[in-house]
Amino acid sequence: STGPNFLSIGPGDAPSVATSAINFPGHDDRANGGVVKLDASRQVKIFAGDQIGSTFVILDVTGYYT
């Protein structure tokens, strides 16, 4: 990341997410795990924080519940 920020993740049809999934300072690598609800199309959406800058995100799906 180029600066401090946060990422949120939620169902693909969510208009927004109220809480962050991970917070990070600039120029740092971070990892996190979690369980996220899918939408009807089995999609999730990642929301980038509100700070200026950019970051790379890798989403690794291990499995899902039905």
PQR file of N, CA, C, O and H, with PARSE charges and radii, in Angstrom:
ATOM      1  N   SER A   1       0.837  -1.189   0.000 -0.4000 1.5000
ATOM      2  CA  SER A   1       0.000   0.000   0.000 -0.0000 2.0000
ATOM      3  C   SER A   1       0.878   1.247   0.000  0.5500 1.7000
ATOM      4  O   SER A   1       1.998   1.235   0.510 -0.5500 1.4000
ATOM      5  N   THR A   2       0.361   2.294  -0.567 -0.4000 1.5000
ATOM      6  CA  THR A   2       1.118   3.537  -0.622 -0.0000 2.0000
ATOM      7  C   THR A   2       0.890   4.416   0.605  0.5500 1.7000
ATOM      8  O   THR A   2       1.590   5.412   0.787 -0.5500 1.4000
ATOM      9  H   THR A   2      -0.549   2.304  -0.981  0.4000 1.0000
ATOM     10  N   GLY A   3      -0.068   4.066   1.438 -0.4000 1.5000
ATOM     11  CA  GLY A   3      -0.337   4.838   2.645 -0.0000 2.0000
ATOM     12  C   GLY A   3      -1.253   4.077   3.572  0.5500 1.7000
ATOM     13  O   GLY A   3      -1.771   3.027   3.191 -0.5500 1.4000
ATOM     14  H   GLY A   3      -0.636   3.257   1.290  0.4000 1.0000
ATOM     15  N   PRO A   4      -1.472   4.575   4.788 -0.5600 1.5000
ATOM     16  CA  PRO A   4      -2.351   3.883   5.726  0.2800 2.0000
ATOM     17  C   PRO A   4      -3.791   3.864   5.225  0.5500 1.7000
ATOM     18  O   PRO A   4      -4.270   4.844   4.653 -0.5500 1.4000
ATOM     19  N   ASN A   5      -4.473   2.754   5.443 -0.4000 1.5000
ATOM     20  CA  ASN A   5      -5.836   2.624   4.964 -0.0000 2.0000
ATOM     21  C   ASN A   5      -6.480   1.396   5.592  0.5500 1.7000
ATOM     22  O   ASN A   5      -5.952   0.833   6.551 -0.5500 1.4000
ATOM     23  H   ASN A   5      -4.084   1.959   5.908  0.4000 1.0000
ATOM     24  N   PHE A   6      -7.616   0.984   5.052 -0.4000 1.5000
ATOM     25  CA  PHE A   6      -8.290  -0.220   5.516 -0.0000 2.0000
ATOM     26  C   PHE A   6      -9.040  -0.849   4.356  0.5500 1.7000
ATOM     27  O   PHE A   6      -9.283  -0.198   3.340 -0.5500 1.4000
ATOM     28  H   PHE A   6      -8.045   1.441   4.273  0.4000 1.0000
ATOM     29  N   LEU A   7      -9.409  -2.121   4.506 -0.4000 1.5000
ATOM     30  CA  LEU A   7     -10.246  -2.824   3.549 -0.0000 2.0000
ATOM     31  C   LEU A   7     -11.428  -3.427   4.286  0.5500 1.7000
ATOM     32  O   LEU A   7     -11.298  -3.869   5.428 -0.5500 1.4000
ATOM     33  H   LEU A   7      -9.212  -2.650   5.332  0.4000 1.0000
ATOM     34  N   SER A   8     -12.573  -3.445   3.633 -0.4000 1.5000
ATOM     35  CA  SER A   8     -13.764  -4.115   4.140 -0.0000 2.0000
ATOM     36  C   SER A   8     -14.215  -5.104   3.083  0.5500 1.7000
ATOM     37  O   SER A   8     -13.971  -4.905   1.893 -0.5500 1.4000
ATOM     38  H   SER A   8     -12.678  -3.086   2.705  0.4000 1.0000
ATOM     39  N   ILE A   9     -14.869  -6.160   3.512 -0.4000 1.5000
ATOM     40  CA  ILE A   9     -15.368  -7.158   2.566 -0.0000 2.0000
ATOM     41  C   ILE A   9     -16.768  -7.566   2.995  0.5500 1.7000
ATOM     42  O   ILE A   9     -17.046  -7.702   4.186 -0.5500 1.4000
ATOM     43  H   ILE A   9     -15.067  -6.321   4.479  0.4000 1.0000
ATOM     44  N   GLY A  10     -17.641  -7.759   2.024 -0.4000 1.5000
ATOM     45  CA  GLY A  10     -19.021  -8.127   2.316 -0.0000 2.0000
ATOM     46  C   GLY A  10     -19.660  -8.802   1.122  0.5500 1.7000
ATOM     47  O   GLY A  10     -18.999  -9.051   0.113 -0.5500 1.4000
ATOM     48  H   GLY A  10     -17.415  -7.648   1.056  0.4000 1.0000
ATOM     49  N   PRO A  11     -20.955  -9.102   1.233 -0.5600 1.5000
ATOM     50  CA  PRO A  11     -21.661  -9.715   0.108  0.2800 2.0000
ATOM     51  C   PRO A  11     -21.579  -8.834  -1.135  0.5500 1.7000
ATOM     52  O   PRO A  11     -21.498  -7.611  -1.023 -0.5500 1.4000
ATOM     53  N   GLY A  12     -21.598  -9.441  -2.311 -0.4000 1.5000
ATOM     54  CA  GLY A  12     -21.470  -8.705  -3.554 -0.0000 2.0000
ATOM     55  C   GLY A  12     -22.561  -7.689  -3.805  0.5500 1.7000
ATOM     56  O   GLY A  12     -22.339  -6.726  -4.539 -0.5500 1.4000
ATOM     57  H   GLY A  12     -21.663 -10.435  -2.402  0.4000 1.0000
ATOM     58  N   ASP A  13     -23.743  -7.871  -3.215 -0.4000 1.5000
ATOM     59  CA  ASP A  13     -24.830  -6.924  -3.422 -0.0000 2.0000
ATOM     60  C   ASP A  13     -24.911  -5.864  -2.322  0.5500 1.7000
ATOM     61  O   ASP A  13     -25.857  -5.076  -2.300 -0.5500 1.4000
ATOM     62  H   ASP A  13     -23.924  -8.653  -2.618  0.4000 1.0000
ATOM     63  N   ALA A  14     -23.944  -5.830  -1.417 -0.4000 1.5000
ATOM     64  CA  ALA A  14     -23.955  -4.852  -0.323 -0.0000 2.0000
ATOM     65  C   ALA A  14     -23.594  -3.462  -0.859  0.5500 1.7000
ATOM     66  O   ALA A  14     -22.616  -3.326  -1.594 -0.5500 1.4000
ATOM     67  H   ALA A  14     -23.176  -6.470  -1.435  0.4000 1.0000
ATOM     68  N   PRO A  15     -24.370  -2.428  -0.503 -0.5600 1.5000
ATOM     69  CA  PRO A  15     -24.031  -1.077  -0.948  0.2800 2.0000
ATOM     70  C   PRO A  15     -22.800  -0.526  -0.224  0.5500 1.7000
ATOM     71  O   PRO A  15     -22.077   0.303  -0.776 -0.5500 1.4000
ATOM     72  N   SER A  16     -22.562  -0.979   0.997 -0.4000 1.5000
ATOM     73  CA  SER A  16     -21.386  -0.577   1.769 -0.0000 2.0000
ATOM     74  C   SER A  16     -21.212  -1.558   2.930  0.5500 1.7000
ATOM     75  O   SER A  16     -22.093  -2.373   3.209 -0.5500 1.4000
ATOM     76  H   SER A  16     -23.149  -1.653   1.445  0.4000 1.0000
ATOM     77  N   VAL A  17     -20.075  -1.466   3.593 -0.4000 1.5000
ATOM     78  CA  VAL A  17     -19.800  -2.299   4.769 -0.0000 2.0000
ATOM     79  C   VAL A  17     -19.390  -1.368   5.900  0.5500 1.7000
ATOM     80  O   VAL A  17     -18.575  -0.469   5.694 -0.5500 1.4000
ATOM     81  H   VAL A  17     -19.360  -0.804   3.366  0.4000 1.0000
ATOM     82  N   ALA A  18     -19.939  -1.570   7.082 -0.4000 1.5000
ATOM     83  CA  ALA A  18     -19.743  -0.639   8.199 -0.0000 2.0000
ATOM     84  C   ALA A  18     -18.438  -0.855   8.971  0.5500 1.7000
ATOM     85  O   ALA A  18     -17.980   0.057   9.660 -0.5500 1.4000
ATOM     86  H   ALA A  18     -20.601  -2.301   7.249  0.4000 1.0000
ATOM     87  N   THR A  19     -17.837  -2.031   8.870 -0.4000 1.5000
ATOM     88  CA  THR A  19     -16.626  -2.300   9.651 -0.0000 2.0000
ATOM     89  C   THR A  19     -15.478  -2.724   8.740  0.5500 1.7000
ATOM     90  O   THR A  19     -15.691  -3.273   7.659 -0.5500 1.4000
ATOM     91  H   THR A  19     -18.209  -2.772   8.311  0.4000 1.0000
ATOM     92  N   SER A  20     -14.271  -2.459   9.196 -0.4000 1.5000
ATOM     93  CA  SER A  20     -13.109  -2.856   8.401 -0.0000 2.0000
ATOM     94  C   SER A  20     -12.741  -4.303   8.699  0.5500 1.7000
ATOM     95  O   SER A  20     -12.942  -4.794   9.810 -0.5500 1.4000
ATOM     96  H   SER A  20     -14.098  -2.013  10.074  0.4000 1.0000
ATOM     97  N   ALA A  21     -12.205  -4.972   7.698 -0.4000 1.5000
ATOM     98  CA  ALA A  21     -11.725  -6.344   7.861 -0.0000 2.0000
ATOM     99  C   ALA A  21     -10.254  -6.347   8.241  0.5500 1.7000
ATOM    100  O   ALA A  21      -9.782  -7.241   8.944 -0.5500 1.4000
ATOM    101  H   ALA A  21     -12.042  -4.574   6.796  0.4000 1.0000
ATOM    102  N   ILE A  22      -9.528  -5.326   7.765 -0.4000 1.5000
ATOM    103  CA  ILE A  22      -8.110  -5.222   8.075 -0.0000 2.0000
ATOM    104  C   ILE A  22      -7.684  -3.759   7.948  0.5500 1.7000
ATOM    105  O   ILE A  22      -8.078  -3.061   7.013 -0.5500 1.4000
ATOM    106  H   ILE A  22      -9.911  -4.600   7.194  0.4000 1.0000
ATOM    107  N   ASN A  23      -6.885  -3.318   8.891 -0.4000 1.5000
ATOM    108  CA  ASN A  23      -6.293  -1.978   8.874 -0.0000 2.0000
ATOM    109  C   ASN A  23      -4.802  -2.131   8.649  0.5500 1.7000
ATOM    110  O   ASN A  23      -4.198  -3.090   9.129 -0.5500 1.4000
ATOM    111  H   ASN A  23      -6.565  -3.885   9.651  0.4000 1.0000
ATOM    112  N   PHE A  24      -4.199  -1.196   7.923 -0.4000 1.5000
ATOM    113  CA  PHE A  24      -2.776  -1.331   7.644 -0.0000 2.0000
ATOM    114  C   PHE A  24      -2.113   0.030   7.491  0.5500 1.7000
ATOM    115  O   PHE A  24      -2.734   0.983   7.020 -0.5500 1.4000
ATOM    116  H   PHE A  24      -4.689  -0.417   7.533  0.4000 1.0000
ATOM    117  N   PRO A  25      -0.834   0.116   7.895 -0.5600 1.5000
ATOM    118  CA  PRO A  25      -0.064   1.329   7.643  0.2800 2.0000
ATOM    119  C   PRO A  25       0.467   1.295   6.206  0.5500 1.7000
ATOM    120  O   PRO A  25       0.320   0.289   5.513 -0.5500 1.4000
ATOM    121  N   GLY A  26       1.061   2.357   5.777 -0.4000 1.5000
ATOM    122  CA  GLY A  26       1.621   2.380   4.432 -0.0000 2.0000
ATOM    123  C   GLY A  26       2.864   1.524   4.313  0.5500 1.7000
ATOM    124  O   GLY A  26       3.596   1.337   5.285 -0.5500 1.4000
ATOM    125  H   GLY A  26       1.180   3.174   6.340  0.4000 1.0000
ATOM    126  N   HIS A  27       3.099   1.011   3.129 -0.4000 1.5000
ATOM    127  CA  HIS A  27       4.310   0.253   2.786 -0.0000 2.0000
ATOM    128  C   HIS A  27       4.525  -0.949   3.711  0.5500 1.7000
ATOM    129  O   HIS A  27       5.618  -1.149   4.240 -0.5500 1.4000
ATOM    130  H   HIS A  27       2.505   1.162   2.340  0.4000 1.0000
ATOM    131  N   ASP A  28       3.474  -1.739   3.897 -0.4000 1.5000
ATOM    132  CA  ASP A  28       3.536  -2.884   4.794 -0.0000 2.0000
ATOM    133  C   ASP A  28       2.702  -4.016   4.204  0.5500 1.7000
ATOM    134  O   ASP A  28       1.692  -3.763   3.548 -0.5500 1.4000
ATOM    135  H   ASP A  28       2.586  -1.577   3.467  0.4000 1.0000
ATOM    136  N   ASP A  29       3.115  -5.254   4.430 -0.4000 1.5000
ATOM    137  CA  ASP A  29       2.348  -6.419   4.001 -0.0000 2.0000
ATOM    138  C   ASP A  29       1.558  -6.941   5.191  0.5500 1.7000
ATOM    139  O   ASP A  29       2.101  -7.071   6.288 -0.5500 1.4000
ATOM    140  H   ASP A  29       3.936  -5.459   4.963  0.4000 1.0000
ATOM    141  N   ARG A  30       0.280  -7.240   4.983 -0.4000 1.5000
ATOM    142  CA  ARG A  30      -0.577  -7.740   6.054 -0.0000 2.0000
ATOM    143  C   ARG A  30      -1.392  -8.922   5.538  0.5500 1.7000
ATOM    144  O   ARG A  30      -1.627  -9.060   4.337 -0.5500 1.4000
ATOM    145  H   ARG A  30      -0.161  -7.133   4.091  0.4000 1.0000
ATOM    146  N   ALA A  31      -1.820  -9.772   6.476 -0.4000 1.5000
ATOM    147  CA  ALA A  31      -2.698 -10.889   6.138 -0.0000 2.0000
ATOM    148  C   ALA A  31      -3.815 -10.944   7.171  0.5500 1.7000
ATOM    149  O   ALA A  31      -3.653 -10.488   8.303 -0.5500 1.4000
ATOM    150  H   ALA A  31      -1.629  -9.660   7.452  0.4000 1.0000
ATOM    151  N   ASN A  32      -4.942 -11.505   6.770 -0.4000 1.5000
ATOM    152  CA  ASN A  32      -6.085 -11.613   7.662 -0.0000 2.0000
ATOM    153  C   ASN A  32      -6.951 -12.768   7.185  0.5500 1.7000
ATOM    154  O   ASN A  32      -6.893 -13.149   6.016 -0.5500 1.4000
ATOM    155  H   ASN A  32      -5.073 -11.876   5.851  0.4000 1.0000
ATOM    156  N   GLY A  33      -7.736 -13.315   8.066 -0.4000 1.5000
ATOM    157  CA  GLY A  33      -8.668 -14.372   7.717 -0.0000 2.0000
ATOM    158  C   GLY A  33     -10.054 -14.006   8.196  0.5500 1.7000
ATOM    159  O   GLY A  33     -10.206 -13.221   9.131 -0.5500 1.4000
ATOM    160  H   GLY A  33      -7.783 -13.005   9.016  0.4000 1.0000
ATOM    161  N   GLY A  34     -11.059 -14.566   7.566 -0.4000 1.5000
ATOM    162  CA  GLY A  34     -12.419 -14.283   7.994 -0.0000 2.0000
ATOM    163  C   GLY A  34     -13.426 -15.112   7.232  0.5500 1.7000
ATOM    164  O   GLY A  34     -13.089 -15.823   6.286 -0.5500 1.4000
ATOM    165  H   GLY A  34     -10.936 -15.204   6.806  0.4000 1.0000
ATOM    166  N   VAL A  35     -14.666 -15.005   7.662 -0.4000 1.5000
ATOM    167  CA  VAL A  35     -15.794 -15.661   7.007 -0.0000 2.0000
ATOM    168  C   VAL A  35     -16.712 -14.560   6.510  0.5500 1.7000
ATOM    169  O   VAL A  35     -17.089 -13.670   7.273 -0.5500 1.4000
ATOM    170  H   VAL A  35     -14.940 -14.427   8.430  0.4000 1.0000
ATOM    171  N   VAL A  36     -17.073 -14.614   5.237 -0.4000 1.5000
ATOM    172  CA  VAL A  36     -17.879 -13.568   4.611 -0.0000 2.0000
ATOM    173  C   VAL A  36     -19.105 -14.191   3.967  0.5500 1.7000
ATOM    174  O   VAL A  36     -19.016 -15.228   3.309 -0.5500 1.4000
ATOM    175  H   VAL A  36     -16.767 -15.337   4.617  0.4000 1.0000
ATOM    176  N   LYS A  37     -20.250 -13.550   4.163 -0.4000 1.5000
ATOM    177  CA  LYS A  37     -21.489 -14.006   3.537 -0.0000 2.0000
ATOM    178  C   LYS A  37     -21.451 -13.705   2.037  0.5500 1.7000
ATOM    179  O   LYS A  37     -20.976 -12.647   1.626 -0.5500 1.4000
ATOM    180  H   LYS A  37     -20.322 -12.708   4.697  0.4000 1.0000
ATOM    181  N   LEU A  38     -21.951 -14.635   1.224 -0.4000 1.5000
ATOM    182  CA  LEU A  38     -22.044 -14.444  -0.214 -0.0000 2.0000
ATOM    183  C   LEU A  38     -23.418 -13.886  -0.570  0.5500 1.7000
ATOM    184  O   LEU A  38     -24.375 -14.065   0.184 -0.5500 1.4000
ATOM    185  H   LEU A  38     -22.337 -15.495   1.558  0.4000 1.0000
ATOM    186  N   ASP A  39     -23.522 -13.211  -1.715 -0.4000 1.5000
ATOM    187  CA  ASP A  39     -24.837 -12.779  -2.180 -0.0000 2.0000
ATOM    188  C   ASP A  39     -25.485 -13.925  -2.958  0.5500 1.7000
ATOM    189  O   ASP A  39     -24.926 -15.019  -3.018 -0.5500 1.4000
ATOM    190  H   ASP A  39     -22.745 -13.065  -2.328  0.4000 1.0000
ATOM    191  N   ALA A  40     -26.652 -13.690  -3.552 -0.4000 1.5000
ATOM    192  CA  ALA A  40     -27.378 -14.739  -4.275 -0.0000 2.0000
ATOM    193  C   ALA A  40     -26.591 -15.269  -5.466  0.5500 1.7000
ATOM    194  O   ALA A  40     -26.802 -16.406  -5.888 -0.5500 1.4000
ATOM    195  H   ALA A  40     -27.106 -12.801  -3.503  0.4000 1.0000
ATOM    196  N   SER A  41     -25.684 -14.461  -6.016 -0.4000 1.5000
ATOM    197  CA  SER A  41     -24.848 -14.880  -7.142 -0.0000 2.0000
ATOM    198  C   SER A  41     -23.514 -15.461  -6.688  0.5500 1.7000
ATOM    199  O   SER A  41     -22.624 -15.692  -7.506 -0.5500 1.4000
ATOM    200  H   SER A  41     -25.511 -13.537  -5.674  0.4000 1.0000
ATOM    201  N   ARG A  42     -23.372 -15.699  -5.370 -0.4000 1.5000
ATOM    202  CA  ARG A  42     -22.156 -16.233  -4.754 -0.0000 2.0000
ATOM    203  C   ARG A  42     -20.952 -15.332  -4.984  0.5500 1.7000
ATOM    204  O   ARG A  42     -19.866 -15.803  -5.320 -0.5500 1.4000
ATOM    205  H   ARG A  42     -24.095 -15.511  -4.706  0.4000 1.0000
ATOM    206  N   GLN A  43     -21.157 -14.021  -4.800 -0.4000 1.5000
ATOM    207  CA  GLN A  43     -20.092 -13.045  -4.984 -0.0000 2.0000
ATOM    208  C   GLN A  43     -19.842 -12.271  -3.699  0.5500 1.7000
ATOM    209  O   GLN A  43     -20.723 -12.147  -2.848 -0.5500 1.4000
ATOM    210  H   GLN A  43     -22.039 -13.638  -4.528  0.4000 1.0000
ATOM    211  N   VAL A  44     -18.629 -11.754  -3.576 -0.4000 1.5000
ATOM    212  CA  VAL A  44     -18.279 -10.846  -2.482 -0.0000 2.0000
ATOM    213  C   VAL A  44     -17.746  -9.558  -3.098  0.5500 1.7000
ATOM    214  O   VAL A  44     -17.365  -9.528  -4.268 -0.5500 1.4000
ATOM    215  H   VAL A  44     -17.914 -11.854  -4.268  0.4000 1.0000
ATOM    216  N   LYS A  45     -17.722  -8.495  -2.298 -0.4000 1.5000
ATOM    217  CA  LYS A  45     -17.225  -7.195  -2.749 -0.0000 2.0000
ATOM    218  C   LYS A  45     -16.203  -6.703  -1.742  0.5500 1.7000
ATOM    219  O   LYS A  45     -16.433  -6.771  -0.535 -0.5500 1.4000
ATOM    220  H   LYS A  45     -18.031  -8.519  -1.347  0.4000 1.0000
ATOM    221  N   ILE A  46     -15.079  -6.209  -2.233 -0.4000 1.5000
ATOM    222  CA  ILE A  46     -14.042  -5.630  -1.378 -0.0000 2.0000
ATOM    223  C   ILE A  46     -14.132  -4.118  -1.496  0.5500 1.7000
ATOM    224  O   ILE A  46     -14.075  -3.565  -2.594 -0.5500 1.4000
ATOM    225  H   ILE A  46     -14.893  -6.154  -3.214  0.4000 1.0000
ATOM    226  N   PHE A  47     -14.272  -3.459  -0.356 -0.4000 1.5000
ATOM    227  CA  PHE A  47     -14.321  -2.005  -0.308 -0.0000 2.0000
ATOM    228  C   PHE A  47     -12.963  -1.495   0.143  0.5500 1.7000
ATOM    229  O   PHE A  47     -12.445  -1.915   1.178 -0.5500 1.4000
ATOM    230  H   PHE A  47     -14.319  -3.909   0.536  0.4000 1.0000
ATOM    231  N   ALA A  48     -12.392  -0.592  -0.635 -0.4000 1.5000
ATOM    232  CA  ALA A  48     -11.133   0.041  -0.245 -0.0000 2.0000
ATOM    233  C   ALA A  48     -11.457   1.199   0.687  0.5500 1.7000
ATOM    234  O   ALA A  48     -12.538   1.783   0.607 -0.5500 1.4000
ATOM    235  H   ALA A  48     -12.813  -0.251  -1.475  0.4000 1.0000
ATOM    236  N   GLY A  49     -10.523   1.531   1.570 -0.4000 1.5000
ATOM    237  CA  GLY A  49     -10.724   2.609   2.521 -0.0000 2.0000
ATOM    238  C   GLY A  49     -10.856   3.966   1.867  0.5500 1.7000
ATOM    239  O   GLY A  49     -10.880   4.080   0.641 -0.5500 1.4000
ATOM    240  H   GLY A  49      -9.645   1.057   1.635  0.4000 1.0000
ATOM    241  N   ASP A  50     -10.941   4.989   2.691 -0.4000 1.5000
ATOM    242  CA  ASP A  50     -11.212   6.334   2.199 -0.0000 2.0000
ATOM    243  C   ASP A  50      -9.976   7.219   2.122  0.5500 1.7000
ATOM    244  O   ASP A  50     -10.106   8.433   1.963 -0.5500 1.4000
ATOM    245  H   ASP A  50     -10.922   4.896   3.686  0.4000 1.0000
ATOM    246  N   GLN A  51      -8.793   6.650   2.229 -0.4000 1.5000
ATOM    247  CA  GLN A  51      -7.569   7.442   2.173 -0.0000 2.0000
ATOM    248  C   GLN A  51      -7.022   7.486   0.751  0.5500 1.7000
ATOM    249  O   GLN A  51      -7.336   6.625  -0.071 -0.5500 1.4000
ATOM    250  H   GLN A  51      -8.688   5.664   2.358  0.4000 1.0000
ATOM    251  N   ILE A  52      -6.208   8.486   0.470 -0.4000 1.5000
ATOM    252  CA  ILE A  52      -5.588   8.609  -0.845 -0.0000 2.0000
ATOM    253  C   ILE A  52      -4.467   7.580  -0.964  0.5500 1.7000
ATOM    254  O   ILE A  52      -3.720   7.366  -0.009 -0.5500 1.4000
ATOM    255  H   ILE A  52      -5.952   9.185   1.137  0.4000 1.0000
ATOM    256  N   GLY A  53      -4.346   6.952  -2.112 -0.4000 1.5000
ATOM    257  CA  GLY A  53      -3.289   5.979  -2.336 -0.0000 2.0000
ATOM    258  C   GLY A  53      -3.823   4.746  -3.018  0.5500 1.7000
ATOM    259  O   GLY A  53      -4.958   4.725  -3.495 -0.5500 1.4000
ATOM    260  H   GLY A  53      -4.952   7.127  -2.888  0.4000 1.0000
ATOM    261  N   SER A  54      -2.999   3.717  -3.063 -0.4000 1.5000
ATOM    262  CA  SER A  54      -3.404   2.476  -3.713 -0.0000 2.0000
ATOM    263  C   SER A  54      -2.832   1.288  -2.946  0.5500 1.7000
ATOM    264  O   SER A  54      -1.905   1.431  -2.149 -0.5500 1.4000
ATOM    265  H   SER A  54      -2.077   3.733  -2.675  0.4000 1.0000
ATOM    266  N   THR A  55      -3.400   0.120  -3.202 -0.4000 1.5000
ATOM    267  CA  THR A  55      -2.926  -1.111  -2.583 -0.0000 2.0000
ATOM    268  C   THR A  55      -3.270  -2.288  -3.482  0.5500 1.7000
ATOM    269  O   THR A  55      -4.152  -2.184  -4.334 -0.5500 1.4000
ATOM    270  H   THR A  55      -4.153   0.004  -3.849  0.4000 1.0000
ATOM    271  N   PHE A  56      -2.586  -3.393  -3.297 -0.4000 1.5000
ATOM    272  CA  PHE A  56      -2.886  -4.637  -3.986 -0.0000 2.0000
ATOM    273  C   PHE A  56      -3.587  -5.558  -3.003  0.5500 1.7000
ATOM    274  O   PHE A  56      -3.241  -5.588  -1.822 -0.5500 1.4000
ATOM    275  H   PHE A  56      -1.870  -3.477  -2.605  0.4000 1.0000
ATOM    276  N   VAL A  57      -4.577  -6.316  -3.487 -0.4000 1.5000
ATOM    277  CA  VAL A  57      -5.345  -7.234  -2.643 -0.0000 2.0000
ATOM    278  C   VAL A  57      -5.358  -8.603  -3.296  0.5500 1.7000
ATOM    279  O   VAL A  57      -5.600  -8.725  -4.497 -0.5500 1.4000
ATOM    280  H   VAL A  57      -4.858  -6.291  -4.446  0.4000 1.0000
ATOM    281  N   ILE A  58      -5.098  -9.625  -2.507 -0.4000 1.5000
ATOM    282  CA  ILE A  58      -5.223 -11.009  -2.957 -0.0000 2.0000
ATOM    283  C   ILE A  58      -6.303 -11.655  -2.110  0.5500 1.7000
ATOM    284  O   ILE A  58      -6.209 -11.659  -0.883 -0.5500 1.4000
ATOM    285  H   ILE A  58      -4.901  -9.526  -1.531  0.4000 1.0000
ATOM    286  N   LEU A  59      -7.325 -12.200  -2.748 -0.4000 1.5000
ATOM    287  CA  LEU A  59      -8.421 -12.880  -2.060 -0.0000 2.0000
ATOM    288  C   LEU A  59      -8.301 -14.360  -2.360  0.5500 1.7000
ATOM    289  O   LEU A  59      -8.432 -14.780  -3.510 -0.5500 1.4000
ATOM    290  H   LEU A  59      -7.402 -12.197  -3.745  0.4000 1.0000
ATOM    291  N   ASP A  60      -8.053 -15.146  -1.333 -0.4000 1.5000
ATOM    292  CA  ASP A  60      -7.880 -16.594  -1.480 -0.0000 2.0000
ATOM    293  C   ASP A  60      -9.097 -17.282  -0.871  0.5500 1.7000
ATOM    294  O   ASP A  60      -9.298 -17.221   0.342 -0.5500 1.4000
ATOM    295  H   ASP A  60      -7.947 -14.804  -0.399  0.4000 1.0000
ATOM    296  N   VAL A  61      -9.901 -17.928  -1.691 -0.4000 1.5000
ATOM    297  CA  VAL A  61     -11.095 -18.607  -1.224 -0.0000 2.0000
ATOM    298  C   VAL A  61     -10.744 -20.062  -0.926  0.5500 1.7000
ATOM    299  O   VAL A  61     -10.318 -20.802  -1.813 -0.5500 1.4000
ATOM    300  H   VAL A  61      -9.738 -17.978  -2.676  0.4000 1.0000
ATOM    301  N   THR A  62     -10.926 -20.459   0.320 -0.4000 1.5000
ATOM    302  CA  THR A  62     -10.602 -21.808   0.738 -0.0000 2.0000
ATOM    303  C   THR A  62     -11.787 -22.755   0.558  0.5500 1.7000
ATOM    304  O   THR A  62     -11.593 -23.933   0.257 -0.5500 1.4000
ATOM    305  H   THR A  62     -11.272 -19.858   1.041  0.4000 1.0000
ATOM    306  N   GLY A  63     -12.984 -22.266   0.734 -0.4000 1.5000
ATOM    307  CA  GLY A  63     -14.192 -23.071   0.598 -0.0000 2.0000
ATOM    308  C   GLY A  63     -15.391 -22.223   0.945  0.5500 1.7000
ATOM    309  O   GLY A  63     -15.256 -21.037   1.246 -0.5500 1.4000
ATOM    310  H   GLY A  63     -13.141 -21.309   0.978  0.4000 1.0000
ATOM    311  N   TYR A  64     -16.578 -22.835   0.904 -0.4000 1.5000
ATOM    312  CA  TYR A  64     -17.749 -22.074   1.301 -0.0000 2.0000
ATOM    313  C   TYR A  64     -18.783 -23.016   1.902  0.5500 1.7000
ATOM    314  O   TYR A  64     -18.812 -24.216   1.631 -0.5500 1.4000
ATOM    315  H   TYR A  64     -16.687 -23.799   0.659  0.4000 1.0000
ATOM    316  N   TYR A  65     -19.624 -22.415   2.727 -0.4000 1.5000
ATOM    317  CA  TYR A  65     -20.699 -23.155   3.409 -0.0000 2.0000
ATOM    318  C   TYR A  65     -21.984 -23.037   2.596  0.5500 1.7000
ATOM    319  O   TYR A  65     -22.215 -22.022   1.939 -0.5500 1.4000
ATOM    320  H   TYR A  65     -19.599 -21.440   2.947  0.4000 1.0000
ATOM    321  N   THR A  66     -22.808 -24.057   2.637 -0.4000 1.5000
ATOM    322  CA  THR A  66     -24.110 -23.978   1.967 -0.0000 2.0000
ATOM    323  C   THR A  66     -25.232 -24.096   2.959  0.5500 1.7000
ATOM    324  O   THR A  66     -26.401 -24.051   2.576 -0.5500 1.4000
ATOM    325  H   THR A  66     -22.620 -24.881   3.171  0.4000 1.0000
TER
END
